[in-house]
Amino acid sequence: MKYWLYLNGEVPGSYEPEDLAVIPGFGPTALVCPASDDVSERRWERAGAFPEIVTALQASAKPPAPPPEAPPVRLPDAPRATTPEDVLNDSSQKIFRHVNELMAELENRREERALTQSLQRRVAELGVEVASLRERTSYLQGRADLIGGFQDREKELTEALTRARADLHETRGGAERLDADLSKSLSELATLRRALDQAKTQAAEGEKQLLELTRRLTEKEAMLAKAFGIIRRLEETLGDLLPGATAGISKEVPAYPEPPQPAPPAAPAAEPPPYTLDTSPVRSQTTPLPPEGEITPVPPPWQEKLSTLLSSVKGRLQG
């Protein structure tokens, strides 16, 4: 199969792989195109991409074989006379051969024109790609000019990040200390709450005891007032019976202050049995009254009753 050759900016023609291998300057990097492809679909590729051309190049690189022995010299035949027919035939052959050469040259020109158009299209495509690459290169160059600013910005951000990390570490340390202080304060607060609850409990118990003592004191004061009233009545009774026996005794009953708050109502105490004195004259024994202003012992009939009365009063006071 023949291949078109593009060498030194020209397309000299189509050649067989063996002919291409012996052309000066031809190598695996030369551009070739198969001659059998359609003109619109031809694509130029490196010669090394075709195995036939590679084989031909390898064969041409081998040392040449020794020349064959020269054939025996043949003497030319004796000239014979030319006739007009021979001249006509010779001219016809030359004309036919020349026409064939012209047709081949025309075909070569057509193929070269098609190849030139294909190369022009390829050059136009490459020009578009080069323009795109230049535009891309210009854009990248403009972006590359910003690298310095980006590096400075990155340095500033790195320093800011380092400072932020240091501040965060310090803040975490402060938060841990505050957490420890808060835990300690909560523990102290819990202790104070327990102490306050205990104090409230003790205060409530003390208040109950105070109320109980106040109630009992009020009861004692009431009982004492009753006892003083009974004693007062006894004194009056003794004064009526023995006028001289109550001489020098104060008739005033000591007053007691009122309690700070009203005591709860106490159960009513049982009324003592009425004390009655037998004032009937004793017929068997008569005791004369002592003179006024003189103190004499209690008469024997009253000693037993007076002792019983005093014992009853003393028991009530102790109860």
Steps between C-alpha positions, in 0.01 A plus 500: 500500500625845410531789742503871441806670647517845660864606520661844530163676457422320175317191377738344247262211420383154603750219551521141602640425846828379348536820297422714805770325702775607257395865468759728672361662817214252537456338840238369746400857591418609145133567416336256257145432386363182335424562132202259506295717742235739383624851441258649757594242762877505470688555822873547531680283748855412595673242284577292809125430539496279189660153535585482125708815511671391823593167337632681192707736716646206691581322172666809354713534811663156432832496312449464123543160347809443283441589136413207275739377242492690175310317228690411190528776247263459214598649179234716334320365206587626164295804406217445271332745269210708644180525308228770517284263703774467757526877526121533534486232766785661688326841490170349612670333792669826600172690476315235701776496758494881521118502541530246780760715670276806466201313648714375785630852558140632496395240752797587714409868480142425604617293790753765597225764487277286720789442736574872503138578586506236771820648637349849483198383697731335748706818521180701560395260774844523655479881473171494690654271761805726525274805546306314769824397667628858485178624655527232766864590557409868533227413749737280699764774491245745640410251769867437569545870576253456786704224662709753693191660653356158574822399674493814715134437579580139587778617732264744674232234535757254637611752762138579587428127531801457730382787720146363502630158607704660781195700613288187483754309709504781757121519498476125555740530795289781648183299440653200677597719795153652510351152480712390795399813696137438409522139618658617824234768545225247430651266758517781755144602412381143552678494836342832597159372391539192715613717793205734437259207491647372826474849651140526384426161651668597826318837498169322443576260784610793723182687413293195588689465829455874567128474434482194725693680776282809457187287524629319808613830657156647435339196660735529799422871533128427484536226760715730715238777473233250603719386789549859612124552476443191716762619747340841501163347577660282770659808651169677492334197657774482762464873552132455558559208734813631668535872455844507658643218285519709178663803654797626292402304183465714186165483333644571154546209262820535288418564137665304217562641151282385219659248258638644174242310298180328592555146607297228336186422694581259778271231613285628786640386828274312728349724757629424846246375742353782700669555824251545780586583844298372783418810698264333737603553858678216661315403803761276649788749478488878502799714425489861598613758243844651561532865573524733201856535367621173653586192287412168647532146360220359290243330714521120497172449316630698199849357478393181321279682248763767435765233439270322253427829320868596474591152371232526232622847394863383494407198286316719251795740480743215440272343238 
